[in-house]
Amino acid sequence: MNFNNFEEFESKLDNLYDNEQYDIADRIMENQIDNICKLSSLEEIDQYLWFYASVAGDFESFGRFQKLCRKLVSLNKIKSSDLAKYEEKCPANRWF
């Protein structure tokens, strides 16, 4: 599934979460990682990072967030030194 912008993505995911369709949301988020990495807008990448961080409340979703971060760092889209600000938002950090 492709999205035209972050707002469309966020709206779809919010709707899925509201309807407790977590498996579908997880698949969409996993499949969206490569598309996020192709973005040139750092502002839009930042929006996705905050979203992925905010829903990283379990081992699987935290792993997905880390996968996105690693790819973006390897592509020089973000700096590894910037990751801490996103990681602080992750609910999973309360458990790990």
A tleap script that builds the chain and sets N, CA, C and O, in Angstrom:
source leaprc.protein.ff14SB
mol = sequence {
  NMET ASN PHE ASN ASN PHE GLU GLU PHE GLU
  SER LYS LEU ASP ASN LEU TYR ASP ASN GLU
  GLN TYR ASP ILE ALA ASP ARG ILE MET GLU
  ASN GLN ILE ASP ASN ILE CYS LYS LEU SER
  SER LEU GLU GLU ILE ASP GLN TYR LEU TRP
  PHE TYR ALA SER VAL ALA GLY ASP PHE GLU
  SER PHE GLY ARG PHE GLN LYS LEU CYS ARG
  LYS LEU VAL SER LEU ASN LYS ILE LYS SER
  SER ASP LEU ALA LYS TYR GLU GLU LYS CYS
  PRO ALA ASN ARG TRP CPHE
}
set mol.1.N position { 0.843 -1.172 0.000 }
set mol.1.CA position { 0.000 0.000 0.000 }
set mol.1.C position { 0.889 1.236 0.000 }
set mol.1.O position { 1.780 1.368 0.839 }
set mol.2.N position { 0.650 2.117 -0.919 }
set mol.2.CA position { 1.414 3.361 -0.997 }
set mol.2.C position { 0.550 4.523 -0.529 }
set mol.2.O position { -0.668 4.538 -0.709 }
set mol.3.N position { 1.215 5.484 0.071 }
set mol.3.CA position { 0.543 6.666 0.590 }
set mol.3.C position { 1.125 7.896 -0.084 }
set mol.3.O position { 2.319 7.945 -0.380 }
set mol.4.N position { 0.283 8.884 -0.322 }
set mol.4.CA position { 0.729 10.114 -0.977 }
set mol.4.C position { 1.522 11.016 -0.044 }
set mol.4.O position { 2.357 11.801 -0.493 }
set mol.5.N position { 1.262 10.905 1.247 }
set mol.5.CA position { 1.963 11.745 2.218 }
set mol.5.C position { 1.808 11.159 3.616 }
set mol.5.O position { 1.095 10.178 3.821 }
set mol.6.N position { 2.484 11.776 4.558 }
set mol.6.CA position { 2.447 11.276 5.927 }
set mol.6.C position { 1.044 11.334 6.520 }
set mol.6.O position { 0.628 10.412 7.222 }
set mol.7.N position { 0.326 12.392 6.248 }
set mol.7.CA position { -1.009 12.556 6.825 }
set mol.7.C position { -1.938 11.420 6.414 }
set mol.7.O position { -2.730 10.938 7.224 }
set mol.8.N position { -1.844 10.999 5.173 }
set mol.8.CA position { -2.658 9.877 4.687 }
set mol.8.C position { -2.268 8.589 5.412 }
set mol.8.O position { -3.131 7.810 5.819 }
set mol.9.N position { -0.969 8.374 5.567 }
set mol.9.CA position { -0.447 7.209 6.291 }
set mol.9.C position { -0.933 7.216 7.738 }
set mol.9.O position { -1.441 6.212 8.238 }
set mol.10.N position { -0.772 8.347 8.398 }
set mol.10.CA position { -1.152 8.459 9.807 }
set mol.10.C position { -2.652 8.229 9.998 }
set mol.10.O position { -3.064 7.552 10.940 }
set mol.11.N position { -3.457 8.785 9.115 }
set mol.11.CA position { -4.899 8.617 9.193 }
set mol.11.C position { -5.289 7.144 9.058 }
set mol.11.O position { -6.129 6.646 9.808 }
set mol.12.N position { -4.681 6.458 8.105 }
set mol.12.CA position { -4.966 5.034 7.896 }
set mol.12.C position { -4.577 4.219 9.123 }
set mol.12.O position { -5.343 3.367 9.573 }
set mol.13.N position { -3.392 4.476 9.663 }
set mol.13.CA position { -2.928 3.726 10.822 }
set mol.13.C position { -3.757 4.034 12.058 }
set mol.13.O position { -4.077 3.128 12.828 }
set mol.14.N position { -4.104 5.286 12.256 }
set mol.14.CA position { -4.954 5.647 13.395 }
set mol.14.C position { -6.288 4.918 13.325 }
set mol.14.O position { -6.798 4.440 14.338 }
set mol.15.N position { -6.845 4.837 12.130 }
set mol.15.CA position { -8.111 4.137 11.936 }
set mol.15.C position { -7.957 2.648 12.261 }
set mol.15.O position { -8.820 2.063 12.916 }
set mol.16.N position { -6.881 2.048 11.813 }
set mol.16.CA position { -6.640 0.632 12.107 }
set mol.16.C position { -6.468 0.398 13.603 }
set mol.16.O position { -7.012 -0.563 14.146 }
set mol.17.N position { -5.720 1.265 14.268 }
set mol.17.CA position { -5.537 1.131 15.713 }
set mol.17.C position { -6.856 1.314 16.450 }
set mol.17.O position { -7.147 0.581 17.394 }
set mol.18.N position { -7.655 2.289 16.024 }
set mol.18.CA position { -8.955 2.518 16.654 }
set mol.18.C position { -9.865 1.298 16.538 }
set mol.18.O position { -10.684 1.035 17.419 }
set mol.19.N position { -9.713 0.566 15.450 }
set mol.19.CA position { -10.523 -0.630 15.216 }
set mol.19.C position { -9.814 -1.916 15.635 }
set mol.19.O position { -10.249 -3.017 15.300 }
set mol.20.N position { -8.715 -1.758 16.372 }
set mol.20.CA position { -7.937 -2.884 16.911 }
set mol.20.C position { -7.482 -3.870 15.840 }
set mol.20.O position { -7.452 -5.080 16.068 }
set mol.21.N position { -7.131 -3.342 14.675 }
set mol.21.CA position { -6.610 -4.167 13.584 }
set mol.21.C position { -5.081 -4.050 13.567 }
set mol.21.O position { -4.480 -3.542 12.620 }
set mol.22.N position { -4.493 -4.531 14.632 }
set mol.22.CA position { -3.063 -4.355 14.854 }
set mol.22.C position { -2.197 -5.114 13.853 }
set mol.22.O position { -1.152 -4.612 13.441 }
set mol.23.N position { -2.615 -6.314 13.458 }
set mol.23.CA position { -1.820 -7.099 12.500 }
set mol.23.C position { -1.716 -6.391 11.156 }
set mol.23.O position { -0.652 -6.372 10.538 }
set mol.24.N position { -2.817 -5.813 10.711 }
set mol.24.CA position { -2.806 -5.079 9.437 }
set mol.24.C position { -1.916 -3.845 9.561 }
set mol.24.O position { -1.129 -3.546 8.663 }
set mol.25.N position { -2.046 -3.136 10.669 }
set mol.25.CA position { -1.210 -1.949 10.900 }
set mol.25.C position { 0.267 -2.322 10.909 }
set mol.25.O position { 1.093 -1.619 10.327 }
set mol.26.N position { 0.598 -3.429 11.569 }
set mol.26.CA position { 1.999 -3.876 11.617 }
set mol.26.C position { 2.537 -4.173 10.227 }
set mol.26.O position { 3.662 -3.796 9.901 }
set mol.27.N position { 1.737 -4.848 9.407 }
set mol.27.CA position { 2.184 -5.174 8.045 }
set mol.27.C position { 2.388 -3.909 7.217 }
set mol.27.O position { 3.365 -3.797 6.477 }
set mol.28.N position { 1.474 -2.966 7.343 }
set mol.28.CA position { 1.606 -1.709 6.598 }
set mol.28.C position { 2.867 -0.978 7.023 }
set mol.28.O position { 3.610 -0.475 6.180 }
set mol.29.N position { 3.110 -0.917 8.318 }
set mol.29.CA position { 4.298 -0.202 8.804 }
set mol.29.C position { 5.582 -0.887 8.332 }
set mol.29.O position { 6.539 -0.218 7.940 }
set mol.30.N position { 5.600 -2.192 8.370 }
set mol.30.CA position { 6.781 -2.935 7.905 }
set mol.30.C position { 7.015 -2.667 6.418 }
set mol.30.O position { 8.146 -2.439 5.991 }
set mol.31.N position { 5.952 -2.696 5.649 }
set mol.31.CA position { 6.064 -2.493 4.208 }
set mol.31.C position { 6.367 -1.052 3.824 }
set mol.31.O position { 6.818 -0.793 2.709 }
set mol.32.N position { 6.130 -0.131 4.713 }
set mol.32.CA position { 6.349 1.289 4.417 }
set mol.32.C position { 7.805 1.721 4.610 }
set mol.32.O position { 8.193 2.785 4.130 }
set mol.33.N position { 8.600 0.933 5.289 }
set mol.33.CA position { 9.975 1.329 5.622 }
set mol.33.C position { 10.783 1.708 4.384 }
set mol.33.O position { 11.437 2.751 4.380 }
set mol.34.N position { 10.753 0.900 3.350 }
set mol.34.CA position { 11.529 1.215 2.143 }
set mol.34.C position { 11.046 2.510 1.491 }
set mol.34.O position { 11.853 3.288 0.981 }
set mol.35.N position { 9.742 2.739 1.507 }
set mol.35.CA position { 9.203 3.976 0.930 }
set mol.35.C position { 9.652 5.199 1.727 }
set mol.35.O position { 9.939 6.249 1.153 }
set mol.36.N position { 9.709 5.061 3.032 }
set mol.36.CA position { 10.178 6.169 3.875 }
set mol.36.C position { 11.633 6.484 3.545 }
set mol.36.O position { 12.023 7.650 3.474 }
set mol.37.N position { 12.419 5.453 3.348 }
set mol.37.CA position { 13.843 5.636 3.050 }
set mol.37.C position { 14.069 6.321 1.702 }
set mol.37.O position { 15.135 6.894 1.475 }
set mol.38.N position { 13.104 6.271 0.827 }
set mol.38.CA position { 13.214 6.912 -0.484 }
set mol.38.C position { 12.850 8.393 -0.456 }
set mol.38.O position { 13.100 9.114 -1.421 }
set mol.39.N position { 12.268 8.839 0.632 }
set mol.39.CA position { 11.853 10.237 0.730 }
set mol.39.C position { 13.054 11.173 0.739 }
set mol.39.O position { 14.111 10.830 1.269 }
set mol.40.N position { 12.895 12.332 0.162 }
set mol.40.CA position { 13.966 13.326 0.198 }
set mol.40.C position { 13.699 14.409 1.237 }
set mol.40.O position { 14.624 15.095 1.673 }
set mol.41.N position { 12.455 14.563 1.630 }
set mol.41.CA position { 12.089 15.585 2.607 }
set mol.41.C position { 12.444 15.126 4.022 }
set mol.41.O position { 11.857 14.176 4.540 }
set mol.42.N position { 13.396 15.802 4.633 }
set mol.42.CA position { 13.779 15.455 5.998 }
set mol.42.C position { 12.647 15.730 6.978 }
set mol.42.O position { 12.529 15.048 7.997 }
set mol.43.N position { 11.822 16.713 6.683 }
set mol.43.CA position { 10.676 17.004 7.550 }
set mol.43.C position { 9.678 15.846 7.551 }
set mol.43.O position { 9.132 15.488 8.594 }
set mol.44.N position { 9.449 15.269 6.376 }
set mol.44.CA position { 8.523 14.146 6.303 }
set mol.44.C position { 9.128 12.898 6.950 }
set mol.44.O position { 8.422 12.151 7.628 }
set mol.45.N position { 10.405 12.672 6.749 }
set mol.45.CA position { 11.091 11.557 7.403 }
set mol.45.C position { 10.970 11.706 8.911 }
set mol.45.O position { 10.725 10.731 9.620 }
set mol.46.N position { 11.142 12.921 9.396 }
set mol.46.CA position { 11.031 13.197 10.824 }
set mol.46.C position { 9.633 12.838 11.335 }
set mol.46.O position { 9.512 12.273 12.422 }
set mol.47.N position { 8.597 13.145 10.597 }
set mol.47.CA position { 7.232 12.809 11.001 }
set mol.47.C position { 7.053 11.295 11.135 }
set mol.47.O position { 6.452 10.812 12.095 }
set mol.48.N position { 7.579 10.565 10.167 }
set mol.48.CA position { 7.493 9.105 10.233 }
set mol.48.C position { 8.268 8.564 11.434 }
set mol.48.O position { 7.784 7.675 12.135 }
set mol.49.N position { 9.451 9.088 11.670 }
set mol.49.CA position { 10.238 8.617 12.804 }
set mol.49.C position { 9.501 8.834 14.125 }
set mol.49.O position { 9.478 7.947 14.978 }
set mol.50.N position { 8.904 10.003 14.293 }
set mol.50.CA position { 8.145 10.263 15.521 }
set mol.50.C position { 6.971 9.306 15.639 }
set mol.50.O position { 6.675 8.824 16.733 }
set mol.51.N position { 6.298 9.024 14.532 }
set mol.51.CA position { 5.166 8.107 14.564 }
set mol.51.C position { 5.627 6.700 14.927 }
set mol.51.O position { 5.061 6.069 15.820 }
set mol.52.N position { 6.649 6.211 14.239 }
set mol.52.CA position { 7.155 4.861 14.518 }
set mol.52.C position { 7.625 4.757 15.961 }
set mol.52.O position { 7.405 3.733 16.606 }
set mol.53.N position { 8.260 5.788 16.472 }
set mol.53.CA position { 8.713 5.788 17.865 }
set mol.53.C position { 7.526 5.749 18.820 }
set mol.53.O position { 7.552 5.034 19.822 }
set mol.54.N position { 6.492 6.515 18.510 }
set mol.54.CA position { 5.352 6.626 19.426 }
set mol.54.C position { 4.566 5.329 19.568 }
set mol.54.O position { 3.908 5.119 20.587 }
set mol.55.N position { 4.623 4.455 18.562 }
set mol.55.CA position { 3.889 3.186 18.633 }
set mol.55.C position { 4.808 2.000 18.940 }
set mol.55.O position { 4.362 0.852 18.920 }
set mol.56.N position { 6.068 2.266 19.220 }
set mol.56.CA position { 7.027 1.192 19.523 }
set mol.56.C position { 6.882 0.779 20.982 }
set mol.56.O position { 7.719 1.106 21.823 }
set mol.57.N position { 5.799 0.051 21.266 }
set mol.57.CA position { 5.507 -0.315 22.641 }
set mol.57.C position { 5.797 -1.760 22.990 }
set mol.57.O position { 5.679 -2.150 24.152 }
set mol.58.N position { 6.172 -2.558 22.013 }
set mol.58.CA position { 6.522 -3.946 22.288 }
set mol.58.C position { 7.787 -4.301 21.503 }
set mol.58.O position { 8.309 -3.494 20.733 }
set mol.59.N position { 8.255 -5.509 21.715 }
set mol.59.CA position { 9.520 -5.931 21.107 }
set mol.59.C position { 9.474 -5.833 19.584 }
set mol.59.O position { 10.419 -5.350 18.962 }
set mol.60.N position { 8.380 -6.290 18.989 }
set mol.60.CA position { 8.269 -6.303 17.529 }
set mol.60.C position { 8.239 -4.882 16.954 }
set mol.60.O position { 8.958 -4.583 16.001 }
set mol.61.N position { 7.422 -4.025 17.524 }
set mol.61.CA position { 7.316 -2.664 16.993 }
set mol.61.C position { 8.573 -1.850 17.275 }
set mol.61.O position { 8.940 -0.980 16.485 }
set mol.62.N position { 9.235 -2.126 18.397 }
set mol.62.CA position { 10.501 -1.454 18.676 }
set mol.62.C position { 11.561 -1.898 17.675 }
set mol.62.O position { 12.374 -1.090 17.226 }
set mol.63.N position { 11.552 -3.185 17.325 }
set mol.63.CA position { 12.472 -3.697 16.310 }
set mol.63.C position { 12.235 -3.057 14.953 }
set mol.63.O position { 13.184 -2.765 14.226 }
set mol.64.N position { 10.970 -2.839 14.609 }
set mol.64.CA position { 10.624 -2.183 13.348 }
set mol.64.C position { 11.132 -0.737 13.358 }
set mol.64.O position { 11.672 -0.258 12.362 }
set mol.65.N position { 10.957 -0.055 14.476 }
set mol.65.CA position { 11.464 1.306 14.617 }
set mol.65.C position { 12.984 1.328 14.450 }
set mol.65.O position { 13.516 2.189 13.749 }
set mol.66.N position { 13.677 0.400 15.079 }
set mol.66.CA position { 15.135 0.335 14.959 }
set mol.66.C position { 15.561 0.012 13.527 }
set mol.66.O position { 16.557 0.550 13.043 }
set mol.67.N position { 14.825 -0.850 12.857 }
set mol.67.CA position { 15.125 -1.183 11.460 }
set mol.67.C position { 15.043 0.066 10.595 }
set mol.67.O position { 15.925 0.314 9.773 }
set mol.68.N position { 13.986 0.853 10.778 }
set mol.68.CA position { 13.836 2.102 10.038 }
set mol.68.C position { 15.002 3.043 10.334 }
set mol.68.O position { 15.574 3.632 9.417 }
set mol.69.N position { 15.348 3.181 11.589 }
set mol.69.CA position { 16.454 4.068 11.968 }
set mol.69.C position { 17.774 3.626 11.347 }
set mol.69.O position { 18.514 4.449 10.808 }
set mol.70.N position { 18.069 2.333 11.420 }
set mol.70.CA position { 19.321 1.819 10.851 }
set mol.70.C position { 19.401 2.088 9.356 }
set mol.70.O position { 20.447 2.490 8.846 }
set mol.71.N position { 18.298 1.867 8.658 }
set mol.71.CA position { 18.295 2.117 7.210 }
set mol.71.C position { 18.512 3.593 6.905 }
set mol.71.O position { 19.278 3.939 6.006 }
set mol.72.N position { 17.838 4.462 7.653 }
set mol.72.CA position { 17.979 5.898 7.413 }
set mol.72.C position { 19.393 6.385 7.731 }
set mol.72.O position { 19.921 7.254 7.036 }
set mol.73.N position { 19.998 5.840 8.761 }
set mol.73.CA position { 21.381 6.191 9.096 }
set mol.73.C position { 22.315 5.704 7.996 }
set mol.73.O position { 23.216 6.429 7.576 }
set mol.74.N position { 22.103 4.480 7.532 }
set mol.74.CA position { 22.992 3.930 6.493 }
set mol.74.C position { 22.877 4.707 5.183 }
set mol.74.O position { 23.825 4.742 4.398 }
set mol.75.N position { 21.734 5.322 4.945 }
set mol.75.CA position { 21.527 6.131 3.740 }
set mol.75.C position { 21.890 7.601 3.956 }
set mol.75.O position { 21.692 8.431 3.069 }
set mol.76.N position { 22.418 7.913 5.132 }
set mol.76.CA position { 22.793 9.280 5.512 }
set mol.76.C position { 21.616 10.250 5.485 }
set mol.76.O position { 21.787 11.437 5.208 }
set mol.77.N position { 20.429 9.740 5.772 }
set mol.77.CA position { 19.239 10.594 5.850 }
set mol.77.C position { 19.124 11.223 7.242 }
set mol.77.O position { 18.594 12.323 7.398 }
set mol.78.N position { 19.630 10.505 8.246 }
set mol.78.CA position { 19.696 11.018 9.610 }
set mol.78.C position { 21.036 10.612 10.208 }
set mol.78.O position { 21.715 9.724 9.692 }
set mol.79.N position { 21.405 11.265 11.291 }
set mol.79.CA position { 22.651 10.929 11.983 }
set mol.79.C position { 22.338 10.011 13.153 }
set mol.79.O position { 21.294 10.139 13.792 }
set mol.80.N position { 23.238 9.095 13.424 }
set mol.80.CA position { 23.011 8.184 14.549 }
set mol.80.C position { 22.928 8.952 15.863 }
set mol.80.O position { 22.267 8.506 16.801 }
set mol.81.N position { 23.589 10.096 15.935 }
set mol.81.CA position { 23.537 10.908 17.161 }
set mol.81.C position { 22.147 11.514 17.388 }
set mol.81.O position { 21.839 11.951 18.497 }
set mol.82.N position { 21.316 11.544 16.356 }
set mol.82.CA position { 19.958 12.092 16.478 }
set mol.82.C position { 18.944 11.070 16.987 }
set mol.82.O position { 17.819 11.436 17.326 }
set mol.83.N position { 19.321 9.812 17.044 }
set mol.83.CA position { 18.360 8.757 17.369 }
set mol.83.C position { 17.825 8.838 18.792 }
set mol.83.O position { 16.688 8.439 19.042 }
set mol.84.N position { 18.607 9.338 19.713 }
set mol.84.CA position { 18.192 9.371 21.121 }
set mol.84.C position { 16.899 10.155 21.314 }
set mol.84.O position { 16.058 9.769 22.125 }
set mol.85.N position { 16.735 11.234 20.588 }
set mol.85.CA position { 15.516 12.036 20.761 }
set mol.85.C position { 14.267 11.271 20.343 }
set mol.85.O position { 13.194 11.482 20.906 }
set mol.86.N position { 14.397 10.386 19.363 }
set mol.86.CA position { 13.263 9.565 18.947 }
set mol.86.C position { 13.060 8.395 19.917 }
set mol.86.O position { 11.928 8.059 20.264 }
set mol.87.N position { 14.151 7.789 20.343 }
set mol.87.CA position { 14.073 6.635 21.239 }
set mol.87.C position { 13.415 6.985 22.569 }
set mol.87.O position { 12.760 6.143 23.183 }
set mol.88.N position { 13.589 8.221 23.010 }
set mol.88.CA position { 12.958 8.652 24.264 }
set mol.88.C position { 11.443 8.565 24.187 }
set mol.88.O position { 10.787 8.374 25.211 }
set mol.89.N position { 10.882 8.699 23.016 }
set mol.89.CA position { 9.431 8.686 22.812 }
set mol.89.C position { 8.875 7.254 22.822 }
set mol.89.O position { 7.672 7.067 23.005 }
set mol.90.N position { 9.718 6.260 22.631 }
set mol.90.CA position { 9.272 4.868 22.519 }
set mol.90.C position { 8.735 4.339 23.850 }
set mol.90.O position { 9.454 4.311 24.849 }
set mol.91.N position { 7.471 3.924 23.857 }
set mol.91.CA position { 6.934 3.321 25.079 }
set mol.91.C position { 7.706 2.077 25.507 }
set mol.91.O position { 7.751 1.759 26.696 }
set mol.92.N position { 8.306 1.376 24.565 }
set mol.92.CA position { 9.063 0.156 24.890 }
set mol.92.C position { 10.235 0.437 25.803 }
set mol.92.O position { 10.663 -0.451 26.540 }
set mol.93.N position { 10.762 1.635 25.775 }
set mol.93.CA position { 11.891 1.952 26.636 }
set mol.93.C position { 11.548 1.878 28.115 }
set mol.93.O position { 12.437 1.756 28.958 }
set mol.94.N position { 10.279 1.952 28.424 }
set mol.94.CA position { 9.858 1.790 29.823 }
set mol.94.C position { 10.029 0.353 30.288 }
set mol.94.O position { 10.160 0.091 31.484 }
set mol.95.N position { 10.027 -0.584 29.333 }
set mol.95.CA position { 10.078 -2.012 29.679 }
set mol.95.C position { 11.463 -2.613 29.510 }
set mol.95.O position { 11.802 -3.582 30.190 }
set mol.96.N position { 12.273 -2.051 28.610 }
set mol.96.CA position { 13.595 -2.645 28.327 }
set mol.96.C position { 14.658 -2.082 29.221 }
set mol.96.O position { 15.822 -2.470 29.118 }
savepdb mol mol.pdb
quit
